[in-house]
Amino acid sequence: MPWYEVETPQRRYKIVVERGGLAKLSEHIPARAGKVFVVSTEDVWQLHGNTVRKAIGDLTHEVLFFRGGEARKKLTEVETLAEQMVEKGADRSSIIIAFGGGILTDVAGFLAAIFMRGIPVIQVPTTLLAQVDAAIGGKTGVNLVGGKNLIGSFHQPLAVLIDPALLDTLPEREYRAGLFEIVKHGVIADPALFWLMRREPQRVLSHEPALVDRMIGDSVRLKAKVVSGDEKEEDRRRILNFGHTFGHALEAETGYSQFLHGEAVAWGMKAATLLSERTVSLPAADKREILDCIHSYGPLPPLAGIDPSRLAARLKSDKKTVQGRIHFVLTERIGLVTVKSGIDEQDVLAVIEEALA
């Protein structure tokens, strides 16, 4: 049973990666916990709800449903869930189990962070993107019209339980969207993982179990290390945002309705790679390899009709923009990134136009 540890000032916890591990969920619930609230979406619950119920066993629990979708990742949905918890007898001893994809883990984690000023949460991600990124590190939150995740909190879980077998029921588009986050991990800090993704797309896309488990394990190890060293994104954790500044702008500009998060990040990585060549001397050969790797896990939704200037303007609303200065994560070579601000707006607009084309 491979496991990885995150240690922050707030909490030390394990990330367990195990096929079939969902059946052992009760082992991660503290003995003194009160009522258990499982927050999920109806589609995920229809697929795996029976397994969760068996795993929880005789523990008193309730199931709450989030309606799902990036467009519903709002404060009003969190309030609705909180009201349901009160109606069903939640108190400060209660615990939340977040069981779903990345949107769900963000929403349920935020609910746990603010309900009665904070109750424990166990993250059980069911999509590839959530397993390698969203459920790890304690970032929780919801969107505003003006930008993604602009309301949120750092709230570390009690544990993260990752069962790669859950991916067997994942739609292909969702699986591919998660692969882009793994490519990101390779670009920012793990050349061996990058070259695995670059050279073995057929094996990766065929869901080969040993390969999937390795991709997840390598990504979890990297993120656990980064989060342990910088819980609240004050320094090194910012490298995890490679592609996200551009990607978040694309999601907001299209009303969170056209792109899955991983797809938006893929486009954002294209733009960041092009900007890296212009501003931090990324070698042309590395640029080609990164772009080819991204393309090998496509296709991405159509980009026609998106206004480059509007996207560029949205960058200023990103939560990583400080005192009007946009901070971009750029790659100097595969496996090494840097954070750079003060980049000429014309360069930014130019790479947006090129990436959209």
C-alpha positions in Angstrom: 0.0 0.0 0.0 2.0 3.0 -1.2 1.4 6.1 0.9 2.9 9.6 1.0 2.9 12.2 3.8 2.1 15.8 3.8 3.4 17.8 6.8 2.3 21.4 7.2 1.9 23.7 10.3 -1.8 22.9 10.2 -1.7 19.1 10.0 0.3 16.0 9.1 -1.6 13.5 7.1 -1.2 10.5 4.7 -2.1 10.2 1.1 -2.8 6.5 0.5 -2.7 5.2 -3.1 -4.2 1.7 -3.3 -6.3 -0.1 -5.9 -9.4 -1.3 -4.1 -8.6 1.0 -1.2 -12.0 2.6 -1.1 -13.3 -0.5 0.7 -11.0 0.5 3.6 -12.5 4.0 4.0 -13.6 3.4 7.6 -10.0 3.0 8.7 -9.4 6.7 8.1 -12.4 7.9 10.1 -11.4 8.8 13.7 -13.1 6.7 16.4 -14.4 9.8 18.1 -16.0 11.3 15.0 -19.7 12.2 15.2 -22.1 11.9 12.3 -20.4 11.4 8.9 -21.6 13.5 5.9 -20.6 12.1 2.5 -20.8 14.9 -0.1 -20.9 13.6 -3.7 -22.6 14.0 -7.0 -25.5 11.8 -8.1 -23.6 10.3 -11.1 -20.6 9.3 -8.9 -22.9 7.9 -6.2 -24.8 5.8 -8.7 -21.5 4.2 -9.7 -19.8 3.7 -6.4 -22.3 4.6 -3.6 -22.8 1.0 -2.5 -19.1 0.5 -2.0 -18.9 3.6 0.1 -21.9 2.5 2.2 -20.3 -0.9 2.8 -17.0 0.8 3.7 -18.6 3.1 6.2 -20.5 0.2 7.7 -22.5 0.9 10.9 -21.3 4.5 11.3 -24.1 7.0 11.4 -24.0 8.9 8.1 -25.9 11.1 5.6 -25.3 11.6 1.9 -25.6 15.1 0.5 -25.6 15.8 -3.3 -23.8 18.7 -4.9 -25.4 19.3 -8.3 -22.0 19.4 -10.0 -20.3 21.4 -12.7 -17.9 24.3 -12.7 -20.8 26.8 -13.3 -22.4 25.7 -10.0 -19.1 26.0 -8.0 -20.6 29.0 -6.1 -21.2 30.2 -2.6 -25.0 29.6 -2.9 -24.3 25.9 -3.4 -22.1 25.7 -0.3 -24.8 27.5 1.7 -27.4 24.9 0.5 -25.2 22.0 1.6 -24.5 23.7 5.0 -28.3 24.2 5.6 -28.8 20.5 4.8 -26.2 19.5 7.3 -27.8 21.6 10.0 -31.2 20.0 9.2 -29.7 16.6 9.5 -28.1 17.1 12.9 -24.5 18.1 12.1 -22.3 19.5 14.9 -18.7 20.3 15.6 -17.9 16.6 16.0 -19.2 15.8 12.4 -16.9 14.9 9.6 -17.2 15.4 5.8 -16.1 12.8 3.2 -15.6 14.5 -0.1 -16.3 11.9 -2.7 -16.0 13.0 -6.3 -14.0 14.9 -8.8 -12.0 18.1 -8.5 -14.9 20.5 -8.4 -16.6 18.4 -5.7 -13.4 18.1 -3.6 -13.0 21.9 -3.8 -16.6 22.6 -2.8 -16.8 19.9 0.0 -13.4 20.9 1.3 -14.5 24.6 1.5 -17.8 23.5 3.2 -15.7 21.7 5.8 -13.4 24.7 6.3 -16.2 27.1 7.2 -19.0 24.9 8.7 -19.0 25.8 12.4 -15.6 27.5 11.8 -14.1 24.2 10.6 -14.7 20.5 10.8 -12.5 17.6 9.5 -12.7 16.4 5.9 -11.4 13.2 4.2 -10.8 13.6 0.5 -11.7 10.6 -1.7 -11.1 11.8 -5.3 -12.7 9.9 -8.1 -11.2 11.5 -11.2 -7.6 11.5 -12.4 -7.3 15.2 -12.1 -8.6 15.2 -8.5 -6.3 12.3 -7.6 -3.1 13.9 -8.8 -3.9 17.5 -8.0 -7.2 19.0 -6.7 -7.7 16.7 -3.6 -4.1 17.2 -2.3 -2.8 20.2 -0.5 -5.8 21.7 1.3 -6.8 24.3 -1.3 -10.6 24.7 -1.2 -12.9 27.2 -2.7 -15.6 28.4 -5.2 -15.7 30.7 -8.2 -16.9 34.2 -8.8 -18.0 35.6 -12.2 -14.8 37.5 -12.2 -12.5 34.6 -11.7 -11.9 31.0 -10.6 -11.5 30.1 -6.9 -11.5 33.7 -5.8 -13.3 32.7 -2.5 -11.7 29.9 -0.6 -9.6 28.7 2.3 -6.6 26.4 3.0 -8.1 23.5 4.9 -5.9 20.4 5.1 -7.7 17.1 5.1 -7.4 14.3 7.7 -6.4 12.0 4.9 -6.5 11.5 1.1 -7.6 8.1 -0.1 -6.8 7.5 -3.8 -8.2 4.3 -5.4 -7.0 4.1 -9.0 -9.6 1.5 -9.8 -12.3 4.2 -9.6 -10.9 5.5 -12.9 -12.2 2.5 -14.8 -15.6 4.2 -14.9 -14.3 7.6 -15.8 -15.3 9.1 -19.2 -12.5 9.2 -21.6 -12.6 13.0 -21.9 -12.3 13.3 -18.1 -9.3 10.9 -18.1 -7.5 12.9 -20.8 -8.1 16.1 -18.8 -6.4 14.6 -15.8 -3.4 13.6 -17.9 -2.6 17.2 -18.7 -2.0 17.8 -15.0 0.4 14.9 -14.9 2.2 16.4 -17.9 2.4 19.7 -15.9 4.1 17.9 -13.0 6.7 16.5 -15.4 7.4 19.9 -16.9 7.8 21.7 -13.6 9.9 19.2 -11.6 10.1 15.6 -12.9 11.8 15.1 -16.3 11.5 11.3 -16.0 7.7 11.6 -15.6 7.6 14.0 -18.5 9.5 11.7 -20.8 7.3 8.8 -19.8 4.2 10.8 -20.8 5.9 12.0 -24.0 7.1 8.6 -25.2 4.2 6.3 -24.1 0.9 8.0 -25.1 -0.6 4.8 -26.4 0.1 2.9 -23.2 -1.1 5.9 -21.1 -4.3 6.2 -23.1 -5.0 2.5 -22.8 -5.2 2.9 -19.0 -2.5 0.3 -18.4 -2.9 -0.3 -14.7 0.8 -0.3 -13.7 1.5 2.8 -15.7 -1.6 4.6 -14.3 -0.5 3.7 -10.8 3.0 5.0 -11.4 1.8 8.3 -12.9 -0.5 8.9 -9.9 2.3 7.9 -7.4 4.9 10.2 -9.0 2.4 13.1 -9.1 1.3 12.6 -5.5 4.9 12.4 -4.3 5.8 15.7 -6.1 2.8 17.6 -4.8 3.1 16.2 -1.3 6.7 17.5 -1.2 5.9 20.9 -2.6 2.9 21.4 -0.3 4.9 20.3 2.8 7.5 23.0 2.0 5.0 25.7 1.2 1.5 25.2 2.5 0.0 28.6 1.5 1.7 29.3 -1.8 4.0 31.9 -0.6 7.0 30.6 -2.5 7.7 27.2 -4.1 4.1 26.0 -4.3 3.5 28.6 -7.0 5.3 26.3 -9.5 2.2 24.1 -9.4 0.4 26.9 -11.3 2.2 26.3 -14.5 -0.5 26.8 -17.2 -3.1 27.8 -14.6 -2.9 31.6 -14.9 -3.8 31.4 -18.6 -6.1 28.5 -18.1 -8.2 30.1 -15.4 -8.7 33.1 -17.6 -9.9 30.9 -20.4 -12.4 29.1 -18.1 -13.8 32.4 -16.8 -14.0 34.0 -20.3 -16.1 31.0 -21.5 -18.4 31.0 -18.5 -17.0 27.7 -17.1 -19.0 25.9 -19.7 -16.8 24.9 -22.6 -13.6 23.5 -21.1 -12.9 20.9 -18.4 -10.3 22.3 -16.0 -7.6 20.1 -17.3 -8.3 21.1 -20.8 -8.0 24.8 -19.9 -4.8 24.1 -18.2 -3.5 22.3 -21.3 -4.2 25.4 -23.3 -2.6 27.5 -20.6 0.5 25.4 -20.7 0.8 26.0 -24.4 0.6 29.7 -23.8 3.1 29.6 -20.9 5.5 27.5 -23.0 5.4 30.0 -25.8 5.9 32.9 -23.3 8.8 30.9 -21.8 10.6 30.8 -25.1 10.2 34.6 -25.5 11.2 35.6 -21.9 13.3 33.0 -20.2 15.1 31.5 -23.2 13.4 28.1 -23.2 15.2 26.1 -25.8 13.3 25.6 -29.1 13.7 21.8 -28.8 12.1 21.7 -25.3 9.3 23.9 -26.5 8.5 21.5 -29.3 8.6 18.5 -27.0 6.2 20.1 -24.5 3.8 21.2 -27.2 3.9 17.8 -28.9 3.3 16.1 -25.5 0.3 18.3 -24.8 -1.1 17.6 -28.3 -0.7 13.9 -27.9 -3.4 13.8 -25.2 -5.9 16.0 -27.0 -8.0 17.0 -28.7 -9.0 20.2 -26.9 -12.4 21.9 -27.5 -12.5 24.5 -30.3 -11.0 27.8 -29.5 -12.6 29.8 -32.4 -14.3 33.1 -31.4 -12.4 33.7 -28.2 -11.1 37.3 -28.0 -7.4 37.4 -27.1 -7.6 40.9 -25.6 -10.4 39.9 -23.3 -8.4 36.9 -22.1 -5.4 39.1 -21.5 -7.5 41.5 -19.5 -8.8 38.7 -17.3 -5.3 37.8 -16.3 -5.3 40.8 -14.0 -8.1 39.2 -11.9 -6.2 36.1 -11.2 -5.7 35.4 -7.5 -2.0 35.2 -8.1 -1.8 38.8 -9.3 -0.3 41.0 -6.6 -0.5 44.8 -6.7 -1.4 44.7 -10.4 1.7 42.5 -11.3 0.8 39.2 -13.0 3.0 36.4 -11.8 3.6 33.7 -14.5 5.2 30.3 -14.0 7.5 29.8 -16.9 9.8 26.9 -17.8 13.5 27.4 -18.4 13.8 23.7 -19.5 11.9 20.5 -19.0 12.0 19.9 -15.2 12.8 23.5 -14.2 10.5 26.4 -13.8 10.7 30.0 -12.5 8.1 32.6 -11.5 8.4 35.9 -13.3 6.4 39.1 -13.2 6.6 42.4 -15.1 6.4 40.8 -18.5 5.5 43.2 -21.3 1.8 43.1 -22.1 2.4 42.9 -25.8 4.4 39.7 -25.3 1.5 38.2 -23.3 -1.1 39.2 -25.9 1.1 37.8 -28.7 1.4 34.3 -27.1 -2.3 34.2 -26.3 -3.0 34.9 -30.0 -0.5 32.2 -31.0 -1.9 29.7 -28.6 -5.5 30.3 -29.7 -4.5 29.8 -33.3 
